[in-house]
Amino acid sequence: MKRILTLSAAMALLAAAPAFSQRKATIENVPEIQFSSVPNFLKVPPGENLGESVAVATNSKGHVFVYHRSANTRLFEFDQNGNFVKEIGSGYYGFEFAHSVRVDKDDNIWTVDEGTNMVTKFSPDGKVLMVLGRRPPAVAGVQPAPAGANQPSQKYIFCRPTDVGWDPQGDIFVSDGYCNNRVVKYDKNGRFIAQAGSEKPGKALGEFNLPHGLQVDGKGNVWVADRSNFRYQVLDNDLKPLREITDLGVGWTVCISQGAHQYAFLSNSNPNGNQPGTWDITGEIYKAELDGKVLGKFGHPGKLAPGFQVVHMMDCRNPNEIVAGEIESWRVQKLILQPTAARAGGAQ
């Protein structure tokens, strides 16, 4: 007889999982980047609220997409002035527990849902174009987060995925994060090509312990926020490791700007729950060249803007205008950065 796990038991298992520790960045002599905050630029419809704003993205028109955890996971679109445009995917089977939203070069919207184990590609008008992964079927009962050894990772089945990105050729990269500890590469049609990492966490280059964020730069290199290994890893287009960045605290999330000269934005976010002492050592965001040289840092924890309450994801299409999605303040801020003039510091 198949055991059916109750919802309360499943949540108890989730709650029993160890908390993620934090780490102070060890890089020194990093200039502060001055910025101003626009905390309430999105105009939510009357009677609505943003929930945990874990994921934000912009398209080529400047529209802002917020994939948030509310009573139900929802995806909202706002125009370049912050006016509400529409909701995408209301009642969609692939929405359960939001984790990431990204917009590709053709303005298609991609969601990564940690609860349904699905990555979905929507057209700009909200039509489902592609699905990767599969939601655990309801007949199997409530599924807890894996405890102990995980099932061997499969080509088209995810286990709490976290992010998605694309190379210039349109190949798709997915960080299959919380329990498969891998990065998977697919072609533009969704066919499996390769993977790095495995269901067993590892510390060597090319291995991961909770790949929590992912982006691909203009050269096709894959940047991975390797959260529980307290680092960022850069892989080549074939998922072979190139280098690691280990002095910026926790590898929480990564964003790569667009344009001829790209920058990387890397977040040492303050943790969920804001345990005592963590506000003193975390919360900043770093701006770096693609070779890892750090140009500066900005931001700090705080319940009120311009402080951050767990920056879970950033959009940096314009490197001087960052859109940050926060978990615990249920907030989206627009951060206007002053330009940086010189390179300083260095990541190892």
RADAHU-V190492 format. One record per backbone hydrogen bond with DSSP energy under -1.0 kcal/mol. CO is the residue of the C=O (numbers start at 0). NH is the residue of the N-H. Records with the same first field share a line. If there is no record, write none. Layout:
CO=NH + NH
This chain:
5=9
6=10
7=11
8=12
9=13
10=14
11=15
13=16
30=296
33=337
35=335
37=333
44=47
51=53 + 68
54=66
56=64
58=61
62=58
63=77
64=56
65=75
66=54
67=73
68=51
73=67
74=87
75=65
76=84 + 85
77=63
78=81
81=42
82=78
85=76
88=91
91=94
96=113
99=111
101=109
103=106
107=103
108=121
109=101
110=119
111=98 + 99
112=116 + 117
117=112
118=131
119=110
120=128 + 129
121=108
122=125
126=122
129=120
131=118
136=139
137=140
158=178
159=177
162=174
164=172
166=169
170=166
171=185
172=164
173=183
174=161 + 176
175=181
180=197
181=175
182=195
183=173
184=192 + 193
185=171
186=189
190=186
193=184
195=182
203=206
207=201
208=227
209=226
212=224
214=222
216=219
220=216
221=234
222=214
223=225 + 232
224=211 + 226
225=228 + 230
226=229
230=225
231=244
232=223
233=241 + 242
234=221
235=238
239=235
242=233
244=231
246=26
249=251
252=266
254=264
262=256
263=287
264=254
265=285
266=251
267=282
270=273
274=277
277=280 + 281
283=267
284=297
285=265
286=294 + 295
287=263
288=291
292=288
293=343
295=286
296=32
297=284
299=307
303=306
307=301
308=327
309=326
312=324
314=322
316=257
317=320
319=336
321=334
322=314
323=332
324=311 + 312
325=52
330=325
332=323
333=37
334=321
335=35
